[in-house]
Amino acid sequence: MARGDGTAVVGYDPNNRDNAMHVEYMVHETGARWFIPYNNGASTAAQLAQCDKIAGDTADGSVAASETVA
């Protein structure tokens, strides 16, 4: 797979994102999961931790996602 700049990319590397990238997940309450992760039978805290892990960070280690209570 190519990124369009001639550099091949193997798989998905969320830690190689632009540092300005950030996603806000809208949730109904603080601490709710952002999306349904594979571990949807686990505790809410474990599910939220998995969502954060999947969302990853940017290239400089900044958090790439957070919640907003709607």
PDB file with one MODEL, atoms N, CA, C and O in Angstrom:
MODEL        1
ATOM      1  N   MET A   1       0.860  -1.162   0.000  1.00  0.00           N
ATOM      2  CA  MET A   1       0.000   0.000   0.000  1.00  0.00           C
ATOM      3  C   MET A   1       0.906   1.225   0.000  1.00  0.00           C
ATOM      4  O   MET A   1       1.952   1.220   0.649  1.00  0.00           O
ATOM      5  N   ALA A   2       0.529   2.239  -0.698  1.00  0.00           N
ATOM      6  CA  ALA A   2       1.342   3.451  -0.782  1.00  0.00           C
ATOM      7  C   ALA A   2       0.610   4.624  -0.147  1.00  0.00           C
ATOM      8  O   ALA A   2      -0.620   4.674  -0.151  1.00  0.00           O
ATOM      9  N   ARG A   3       1.367   5.560   0.394  1.00  0.00           N
ATOM     10  CA  ARG A   3       0.787   6.751   1.021  1.00  0.00           C
ATOM     11  C   ARG A   3       0.565   7.868   0.016  1.00  0.00           C
ATOM     12  O   ARG A   3      -0.054   8.878   0.350  1.00  0.00           O
ATOM     13  N   GLY A   4       1.042   7.716  -1.174  1.00  0.00           N
ATOM     14  CA  GLY A   4       0.918   8.773  -2.163  1.00  0.00           C
ATOM     15  C   GLY A   4       2.196   9.575  -2.307  1.00  0.00           C
ATOM     16  O   GLY A   4       2.319  10.389  -3.222  1.00  0.00           O
ATOM     17  N   ASP A   5       3.162   9.351  -1.401  1.00  0.00           N
ATOM     18  CA  ASP A   5       4.435  10.063  -1.501  1.00  0.00           C
ATOM     19  C   ASP A   5       5.552   9.128  -1.966  1.00  0.00           C
ATOM     20  O   ASP A   5       6.732   9.468  -1.888  1.00  0.00           O
ATOM     21  N   GLY A   6       5.162   7.942  -2.452  1.00  0.00           N
ATOM     22  CA  GLY A   6       6.143   6.986  -2.937  1.00  0.00           C
ATOM     23  C   GLY A   6       6.684   6.066  -1.866  1.00  0.00           C
ATOM     24  O   GLY A   6       7.468   5.165  -2.165  1.00  0.00           O
ATOM     25  N   THR A   7       6.280   6.274  -0.616  1.00  0.00           N
ATOM     26  CA  THR A   7       6.745   5.447   0.486  1.00  0.00           C
ATOM     27  C   THR A   7       5.717   4.359   0.758  1.00  0.00           C
ATOM     28  O   THR A   7       4.534   4.653   0.933  1.00  0.00           O
ATOM     29  N   ALA A   8       6.152   3.118   0.794  1.00  0.00           N
ATOM     30  CA  ALA A   8       5.250   2.012   1.063  1.00  0.00           C
ATOM     31  C   ALA A   8       4.905   1.976   2.547  1.00  0.00           C
ATOM     32  O   ALA A   8       5.751   2.262   3.394  1.00  0.00           O
ATOM     33  N   VAL A   9       3.685   1.630   2.852  1.00  0.00           N
ATOM     34  CA  VAL A   9       3.217   1.498   4.228  1.00  0.00           C
ATOM     35  C   VAL A   9       2.701   0.078   4.395  1.00  0.00           C
ATOM     36  O   VAL A   9       1.914  -0.404   3.581  1.00  0.00           O
ATOM     37  N   VAL A  10       3.143  -0.582   5.442  1.00  0.00           N
ATOM     38  CA  VAL A  10       2.658  -1.918   5.728  1.00  0.00           C
ATOM     39  C   VAL A  10       1.762  -1.831   6.946  1.00  0.00           C
ATOM     40  O   VAL A  10       2.235  -1.570   8.052  1.00  0.00           O
ATOM     41  N   GLY A  11       0.474  -2.047   6.750  1.00  0.00           N
ATOM     42  CA  GLY A  11      -0.469  -2.003   7.863  1.00  0.00           C
ATOM     43  C   GLY A  11      -0.810  -0.589   8.278  1.00  0.00           C
ATOM     44  O   GLY A  11      -0.529   0.376   7.566  1.00  0.00           O
ATOM     45  N   TYR A  12      -1.418  -0.488   9.440  1.00  0.00           N
ATOM     46  CA  TYR A  12      -1.909   0.779   9.966  1.00  0.00           C
ATOM     47  C   TYR A  12      -1.040   1.193  11.144  1.00  0.00           C
ATOM     48  O   TYR A  12      -0.900   0.434  12.103  1.00  0.00           O
ATOM     49  N   ASP A  13      -0.465   2.366  11.089  1.00  0.00           N
ATOM     50  CA  ASP A  13       0.415   2.845  12.149  1.00  0.00           C
ATOM     51  C   ASP A  13      -0.135   4.153  12.718  1.00  0.00           C
ATOM     52  O   ASP A  13       0.241   5.228  12.250  1.00  0.00           O
ATOM     53  N   PRO A  14      -1.027   4.082  13.729  1.00  0.00           N
ATOM     54  CA  PRO A  14      -1.614   5.307  14.268  1.00  0.00           C
ATOM     55  C   PRO A  14      -0.592   6.231  14.925  1.00  0.00           C
ATOM     56  O   PRO A  14      -0.861   7.423  15.071  1.00  0.00           O
ATOM     57  N   ASN A  15       0.560   5.721  15.321  1.00  0.00           N
ATOM     58  CA  ASN A  15       1.571   6.573  15.950  1.00  0.00           C
ATOM     59  C   ASN A  15       2.376   7.380  14.941  1.00  0.00           C
ATOM     60  O   ASN A  15       3.274   8.128  15.330  1.00  0.00           O
ATOM     61  N   ASN A  16       2.074   7.242  13.659  1.00  0.00           N
ATOM     62  CA  ASN A  16       2.774   7.984  12.627  1.00  0.00           C
ATOM     63  C   ASN A  16       1.880   9.082  12.051  1.00  0.00           C
ATOM     64  O   ASN A  16       2.044   9.473  10.895  1.00  0.00           O
ATOM     65  N   ARG A  17       0.936   9.581  12.852  1.00  0.00           N
ATOM     66  CA  ARG A  17       0.030  10.634  12.422  1.00  0.00           C
ATOM     67  C   ARG A  17       0.678  12.000  12.561  1.00  0.00           C
ATOM     68  O   ARG A  17       1.622  12.196  13.326  1.00  0.00           O
ATOM     69  N   ASP A  18       0.143  12.923  11.802  1.00  0.00           N
ATOM     70  CA  ASP A  18       0.542  14.310  11.948  1.00  0.00           C
ATOM     71  C   ASP A  18       0.230  14.763  13.377  1.00  0.00           C
ATOM     72  O   ASP A  18      -0.800  14.379  13.933  1.00  0.00           O
ATOM     73  N   ASN A  19       1.097  15.565  13.970  1.00  0.00           N
ATOM     74  CA  ASN A  19       0.920  15.990  15.361  1.00  0.00           C
ATOM     75  C   ASN A  19      -0.310  16.865  15.586  1.00  0.00           C
ATOM     76  O   ASN A  19      -0.787  16.971  16.716  1.00  0.00           O
ATOM     77  N   ALA A  20      -0.828  17.493  14.537  1.00  0.00           N
ATOM     78  CA  ALA A  20      -2.007  18.349  14.667  1.00  0.00           C
ATOM     79  C   ALA A  20      -3.309  17.547  14.644  1.00  0.00           C
ATOM     80  O   ALA A  20      -4.375  18.097  14.922  1.00  0.00           O
ATOM     81  N   MET A  21      -3.238  16.273  14.321  1.00  0.00           N
ATOM     82  CA  MET A  21      -4.437  15.450  14.220  1.00  0.00           C
ATOM     83  C   MET A  21      -5.015  15.154  15.597  1.00  0.00           C
ATOM     84  O   MET A  21      -4.283  14.780  16.513  1.00  0.00           O
ATOM     85  N   HIS A  22      -6.334  15.323  15.745  1.00  0.00           N
ATOM     86  CA  HIS A  22      -7.012  14.989  16.999  1.00  0.00           C
ATOM     87  C   HIS A  22      -8.470  14.679  16.697  1.00  0.00           C
ATOM     88  O   HIS A  22      -9.099  15.363  15.890  1.00  0.00           O
ATOM     89  N   VAL A  23      -9.006  13.655  17.342  1.00  0.00           N
ATOM     90  CA  VAL A  23     -10.396  13.250  17.161  1.00  0.00           C
ATOM     91  C   VAL A  23     -11.129  13.403  18.483  1.00  0.00           C
ATOM     92  O   VAL A  23     -10.628  12.980  19.526  1.00  0.00           O
ATOM     93  N   GLU A  24     -12.308  14.004  18.447  1.00  0.00           N
ATOM     94  CA  GLU A  24     -13.170  14.110  19.625  1.00  0.00           C
ATOM     95  C   GLU A  24     -14.311  13.114  19.472  1.00  0.00           C
ATOM     96  O   GLU A  24     -15.064  13.180  18.500  1.00  0.00           O
ATOM     97  N   TYR A  25     -14.446  12.201  20.410  1.00  0.00           N
ATOM     98  CA  TYR A  25     -15.558  11.255  20.405  1.00  0.00           C
ATOM     99  C   TYR A  25     -16.660  11.800  21.301  1.00  0.00           C
ATOM    100  O   TYR A  25     -16.418  12.137  22.460  1.00  0.00           O
ATOM    101  N   MET A  26     -17.866  11.886  20.764  1.00  0.00           N
ATOM    102  CA  MET A  26     -19.007  12.368  21.528  1.00  0.00           C
ATOM    103  C   MET A  26     -19.580  11.203  22.330  1.00  0.00           C
ATOM    104  O   MET A  26     -19.917  10.162  21.765  1.00  0.00           O
ATOM    105  N   VAL A  27     -19.690  11.377  23.637  1.00  0.00           N
ATOM    106  CA  VAL A  27     -20.214  10.331  24.515  1.00  0.00           C
ATOM    107  C   VAL A  27     -21.337  10.902  25.364  1.00  0.00           C
ATOM    108  O   VAL A  27     -21.466  12.119  25.491  1.00  0.00           O
ATOM    109  N   HIS A  28     -22.148  10.029  25.942  1.00  0.00           N
ATOM    110  CA  HIS A  28     -23.288  10.477  26.737  1.00  0.00           C
ATOM    111  C   HIS A  28     -22.928  10.783  28.190  1.00  0.00           C
ATOM    112  O   HIS A  28     -23.669  11.484  28.879  1.00  0.00           O
ATOM    113  N   GLU A  29     -21.797  10.261  28.653  1.00  0.00           N
ATOM    114  CA  GLU A  29     -21.346  10.534  30.017  1.00  0.00           C
ATOM    115  C   GLU A  29     -19.831  10.360  30.084  1.00  0.00           C
ATOM    116  O   GLU A  29     -19.246   9.645  29.271  1.00  0.00           O
ATOM    117  N   THR A  30     -19.204  11.013  31.051  1.00  0.00           N
ATOM    118  CA  THR A  30     -17.761  10.897  31.241  1.00  0.00           C
ATOM    119  C   THR A  30     -17.399   9.446  31.527  1.00  0.00           C
ATOM    120  O   THR A  30     -18.039   8.784  32.344  1.00  0.00           O
ATOM    121  N   GLY A  31     -16.374   8.966  30.851  1.00  0.00           N
ATOM    122  CA  GLY A  31     -15.908   7.602  31.067  1.00  0.00           C
ATOM    123  C   GLY A  31     -16.592   6.562  30.214  1.00  0.00           C
ATOM    124  O   GLY A  31     -16.294   5.375  30.342  1.00  0.00           O
ATOM    125  N   ALA A  32     -17.513   6.974  29.336  1.00  0.00           N
ATOM    126  CA  ALA A  32     -18.164   6.016  28.450  1.00  0.00           C
ATOM    127  C   ALA A  32     -17.212   5.635  27.321  1.00  0.00           C
ATOM    128  O   ALA A  32     -16.313   6.400  26.972  1.00  0.00           O
ATOM    129  N   ARG A  33     -17.412   4.459  26.759  1.00  0.00           N
ATOM    130  CA  ARG A  33     -16.551   4.037  25.646  1.00  0.00           C
ATOM    131  C   ARG A  33     -16.827   4.910  24.427  1.00  0.00           C
ATOM    132  O   ARG A  33     -17.939   5.408  24.251  1.00  0.00           O
ATOM    133  N   TRP A  34     -15.815   5.090  23.593  1.00  0.00           N
ATOM    134  CA  TRP A  34     -15.919   5.959  22.421  1.00  0.00           C
ATOM    135  C   TRP A  34     -16.569   5.231  21.253  1.00  0.00           C
ATOM    136  O   TRP A  34     -17.288   5.843  20.463  1.00  0.00           O
ATOM    137  N   PHE A  35     -16.326   3.956  21.139  1.00  0.00           N
ATOM    138  CA  PHE A  35     -16.910   3.099  20.106  1.00  0.00           C
ATOM    139  C   PHE A  35     -16.923   1.699  20.670  1.00  0.00           C
ATOM    140  O   PHE A  35     -16.370   1.474  21.746  1.00  0.00           O
ATOM    141  N   ILE A  36     -17.529   0.754  19.993  1.00  0.00           N
ATOM    142  CA  ILE A  36     -17.623  -0.603  20.523  1.00  0.00           C
ATOM    143  C   ILE A  36     -16.354  -1.368  20.149  1.00  0.00           C
ATOM    144  O   ILE A  36     -16.182  -1.752  18.992  1.00  0.00           O
ATOM    145  N   PRO A  37     -15.466  -1.591  21.120  1.00  0.00           N
ATOM    146  CA  PRO A  37     -14.226  -2.328  20.844  1.00  0.00           C
ATOM    147  C   PRO A  37     -14.492  -3.836  20.841  1.00  0.00           C
ATOM    148  O   PRO A  37     -15.596  -4.282  21.154  1.00  0.00           O
ATOM    149  N   TYR A  38     -13.483  -4.600  20.487  1.00  0.00           N
ATOM    150  CA  TYR A  38     -13.653  -6.052  20.440  1.00  0.00           C
ATOM    151  C   TYR A  38     -13.964  -6.646  21.804  1.00  0.00           C
ATOM    152  O   TYR A  38     -14.560  -7.720  21.882  1.00  0.00           O
ATOM    153  N   ASN A  39     -13.575  -5.975  22.878  1.00  0.00           N
ATOM    154  CA  ASN A  39     -13.774  -6.514  24.227  1.00  0.00           C
ATOM    155  C   ASN A  39     -15.062  -5.977  24.846  1.00  0.00           C
ATOM    156  O   ASN A  39     -15.056  -5.549  26.000  1.00  0.00           O
ATOM    157  N   ASN A  40     -16.181  -5.993  24.086  1.00  0.00           N
ATOM    158  CA  ASN A  40     -17.418  -5.380  24.561  1.00  0.00           C
ATOM    159  C   ASN A  40     -18.077  -6.121  25.716  1.00  0.00           C
ATOM    160  O   ASN A  40     -19.113  -5.676  26.212  1.00  0.00           O
ATOM    161  N   GLY A  41     -17.507  -7.238  26.159  1.00  0.00           N
ATOM    162  CA  GLY A  41     -18.013  -7.935  27.332  1.00  0.00           C
ATOM    163  C   GLY A  41     -17.231  -7.573  28.595  1.00  0.00           C
ATOM    164  O   GLY A  41     -17.581  -8.017  29.688  1.00  0.00           O
ATOM    165  N   ALA A  42     -16.186  -6.777  28.450  1.00  0.00           N
ATOM    166  CA  ALA A  42     -15.333  -6.396  29.584  1.00  0.00           C
ATOM    167  C   ALA A  42     -15.948  -5.205  30.327  1.00  0.00           C
ATOM    168  O   ALA A  42     -16.982  -4.675  29.921  1.00  0.00           O
ATOM    169  N   SER A  43     -15.307  -4.800  31.406  1.00  0.00           N
ATOM    170  CA  SER A  43     -15.780  -3.641  32.167  1.00  0.00           C
ATOM    171  C   SER A  43     -15.701  -2.383  31.303  1.00  0.00           C
ATOM    172  O   SER A  43     -14.960  -2.344  30.320  1.00  0.00           O
ATOM    173  N   THR A  44     -16.456  -1.370  31.668  1.00  0.00           N
ATOM    174  CA  THR A  44     -16.443  -0.108  30.926  1.00  0.00           C
ATOM    175  C   THR A  44     -15.035   0.483  30.903  1.00  0.00           C
ATOM    176  O   THR A  44     -14.594   1.002  29.878  1.00  0.00           O
ATOM    177  N   ALA A  45     -14.335   0.405  32.027  1.00  0.00           N
ATOM    178  CA  ALA A  45     -12.971   0.946  32.091  1.00  0.00           C
ATOM    179  C   ALA A  45     -12.044   0.205  31.135  1.00  0.00           C
ATOM    180  O   ALA A  45     -11.214   0.828  30.472  1.00  0.00           O
ATOM    181  N   ALA A  46     -12.174  -1.115  31.056  1.00  0.00           N
ATOM    182  CA  ALA A  46     -11.343  -1.910  30.146  1.00  0.00           C
ATOM    183  C   ALA A  46     -11.680  -1.592  28.690  1.00  0.00           C
ATOM    184  O   ALA A  46     -10.787  -1.533  27.844  1.00  0.00           O
ATOM    185  N   GLN A  47     -12.969  -1.386  28.396  1.00  0.00           N
ATOM    186  CA  GLN A  47     -13.376  -1.027  27.038  1.00  0.00           C
ATOM    187  C   GLN A  47     -12.825   0.344  26.653  1.00  0.00           C
ATOM    188  O   GLN A  47     -12.335   0.524  25.539  1.00  0.00           O
ATOM    189  N   LEU A  48     -12.903   1.309  27.567  1.00  0.00           N
ATOM    190  CA  LEU A  48     -12.390   2.646  27.296  1.00  0.00           C
ATOM    191  C   LEU A  48     -10.876   2.609  27.081  1.00  0.00           C
ATOM    192  O   LEU A  48     -10.352   3.300  26.207  1.00  0.00           O
ATOM    193  N   ALA A  49     -10.182   1.805  27.877  1.00  0.00           N
ATOM    194  CA  ALA A  49      -8.727   1.666  27.703  1.00  0.00           C
ATOM    195  C   ALA A  49      -8.413   1.088  26.326  1.00  0.00           C
ATOM    196  O   ALA A  49      -7.451   1.510  25.683  1.00  0.00           O
ATOM    197  N   GLN A  50      -9.218   0.124  25.867  1.00  0.00           N
ATOM    198  CA  GLN A  50      -9.003  -0.453  24.543  1.00  0.00           C
ATOM    199  C   GLN A  50      -9.282   0.589  23.450  1.00  0.00           C
ATOM    200  O   GLN A  50      -8.550   0.652  22.462  1.00  0.00           O
ATOM    201  N   CYS A  51     -10.331   1.406  23.617  1.00  0.00           N
ATOM    202  CA  CYS A  51     -10.616   2.467  22.651  1.00  0.00           C
ATOM    203  C   CYS A  51      -9.431   3.424  22.549  1.00  0.00           C
ATOM    204  O   CYS A  51      -9.033   3.805  21.448  1.00  0.00           O
ATOM    205  N   ASP A  52      -8.869   3.811  23.691  1.00  0.00           N
ATOM    206  CA  ASP A  52      -7.723   4.725  23.708  1.00  0.00           C
ATOM    207  C   ASP A  52      -6.513   4.089  23.028  1.00  0.00           C
ATOM    208  O   ASP A  52      -5.788   4.753  22.287  1.00  0.00           O
ATOM    209  N   LYS A  53      -6.303   2.810  23.282  1.00  0.00           N
ATOM    210  CA  LYS A  53      -5.175   2.101  22.672  1.00  0.00           C
ATOM    211  C   LYS A  53      -5.333   2.039  21.152  1.00  0.00           C
ATOM    212  O   LYS A  53      -4.371   2.252  20.415  1.00  0.00           O
ATOM    213  N   ILE A  54      -6.543   1.749  20.690  1.00  0.00           N
ATOM    214  CA  ILE A  54      -6.791   1.668  19.252  1.00  0.00           C
ATOM    215  C   ILE A  54      -6.650   3.035  18.600  1.00  0.00           C
ATOM    216  O   ILE A  54      -6.117   3.139  17.496  1.00  0.00           O
ATOM    217  N   ALA A  55      -7.121   4.087  19.267  1.00  0.00           N
ATOM    218  CA  ALA A  55      -7.018   5.443  18.720  1.00  0.00           C
ATOM    219  C   ALA A  55      -5.551   5.860  18.583  1.00  0.00           C
ATOM    220  O   ALA A  55      -5.194   6.564  17.638  1.00  0.00           O
ATOM    221  N   GLY A  56      -4.713   5.435  19.506  1.00  0.00           N
ATOM    222  CA  GLY A  56      -3.284   5.705  19.417  1.00  0.00           C
ATOM    223  C   GLY A  56      -2.904   7.143  19.721  1.00  0.00           C
ATOM    224  O   GLY A  56      -3.701   7.915  20.253  1.00  0.00           O
ATOM    225  N   ASP A  57      -1.685   7.483  19.376  1.00  0.00           N
ATOM    226  CA  ASP A  57      -1.131   8.817  19.598  1.00  0.00           C
ATOM    227  C   ASP A  57      -0.594   9.361  18.278  1.00  0.00           C
ATOM    228  O   ASP A  57      -0.567   8.653  17.272  1.00  0.00           O
ATOM    229  N   THR A  58      -0.171  10.606  18.290  1.00  0.00           N
ATOM    230  CA  THR A  58       0.441  11.189  17.101  1.00  0.00           C
ATOM    231  C   THR A  58       1.935  10.878  17.104  1.00  0.00           C
ATOM    232  O   THR A  58       2.438  10.231  18.023  1.00  0.00           O
ATOM    233  N   ALA A  59       2.633  11.334  16.087  1.00  0.00           N
ATOM    234  CA  ALA A  59       4.063  11.029  15.941  1.00  0.00           C
ATOM    235  C   ALA A  59       4.895  11.516  17.126  1.00  0.00           C
ATOM    236  O   ALA A  59       5.894  10.887  17.475  1.00  0.00           O
ATOM    237  N   ASP A  60       4.494  12.637  17.756  1.00  0.00           N
ATOM    238  CA  ASP A  60       5.276  13.158  18.887  1.00  0.00           C
ATOM    239  C   ASP A  60       4.789  12.630  20.232  1.00  0.00           C
ATOM    240  O   ASP A  60       5.259  13.082  21.276  1.00  0.00           O
ATOM    241  N   GLY A  61       3.850  11.675  20.223  1.00  0.00           N
ATOM    242  CA  GLY A  61       3.366  11.075  21.458  1.00  0.00           C
ATOM    243  C   GLY A  61       2.156  11.768  22.055  1.00  0.00           C
ATOM    244  O   GLY A  61       1.688  11.368  23.120  1.00  0.00           O
ATOM    245  N   SER A  62       1.635  12.798  21.399  1.00  0.00           N
ATOM    246  CA  SER A  62       0.434  13.480  21.892  1.00  0.00           C
ATOM    247  C   SER A  62      -0.768  12.563  21.742  1.00  0.00           C
ATOM    248  O   SER A  62      -0.835  11.757  20.814  1.00  0.00           O
ATOM    249  N   VAL A  63      -1.707  12.693  22.652  1.00  0.00           N
ATOM    250  CA  VAL A  63      -2.947  11.909  22.594  1.00  0.00           C
ATOM    251  C   VAL A  63      -3.719  12.307  21.343  1.00  0.00           C
ATOM    252  O   VAL A  63      -3.899  13.497  21.081  1.00  0.00           O
ATOM    253  N   ALA A  64      -4.178  11.323  20.563  1.00  0.00           N
ATOM    254  CA  ALA A  64      -4.846  11.597  19.298  1.00  0.00           C
ATOM    255  C   ALA A  64      -6.365  11.612  19.418  1.00  0.00           C
ATOM    256  O   ALA A  64      -7.051  11.948  18.453  1.00  0.00           O
ATOM    257  N   ALA A  65      -6.903  11.256  20.584  1.00  0.00           N
ATOM    258  CA  ALA A  65      -8.352  11.200  20.728  1.00  0.00           C
ATOM    259  C   ALA A  65      -8.743  11.515  22.166  1.00  0.00           C
ATOM    260  O   ALA A  65      -7.969  11.292  23.097  1.00  0.00           O
ATOM    261  N   SER A  66      -9.943  12.031  22.333  1.00  0.00           N
ATOM    262  CA  SER A  66     -10.479  12.279  23.665  1.00  0.00           C
ATOM    263  C   SER A  66     -11.996  12.318  23.582  1.00  0.00           C
ATOM    264  O   SER A  66     -12.568  12.257  22.494  1.00  0.00           O
ATOM    265  N   GLU A  67     -12.634  12.419  24.722  1.00  0.00           N
ATOM    266  CA  GLU A  67     -14.087  12.439  24.760  1.00  0.00           C
ATOM    267  C   GLU A  67     -14.641  13.839  24.982  1.00  0.00           C
ATOM    268  O   GLU A  67     -14.000  14.700  25.584  1.00  0.00           O
ATOM    269  N   THR A  68     -15.836  14.033  24.485  1.00  0.00           N
ATOM    270  CA  THR A  68     -16.610  15.232  24.774  1.00  0.00           C
ATOM    271  C   THR A  68     -17.993  14.758  25.167  1.00  0.00           C
ATOM    272  O   THR A  68     -18.634  14.022  24.417  1.00  0.00           O
ATOM    273  N   VAL A  69     -18.465  15.172  26.343  1.00  0.00           N
ATOM    274  CA  VAL A  69     -19.781  14.754  26.812  1.00  0.00           C
ATOM    275  C   VAL A  69     -20.830  15.639  26.144  1.00  0.00           C
ATOM    276  O   VAL A  69     -20.777  16.865  26.235  1.00  0.00           O
ATOM    277  N   ALA A  70     -21.774  15.001  25.476  1.00  0.00           N
ATOM    278  CA  ALA A  70     -22.809  15.743  24.745  1.00  0.00           C
ATOM    279  C   ALA A  70     -24.119  15.717  25.516  1.00  0.00           C
ATOM    280  O   ALA A  70     -25.112  16.288  25.065  1.00  0.00           O
TER     281      ALA A  70
ENDMDL
END
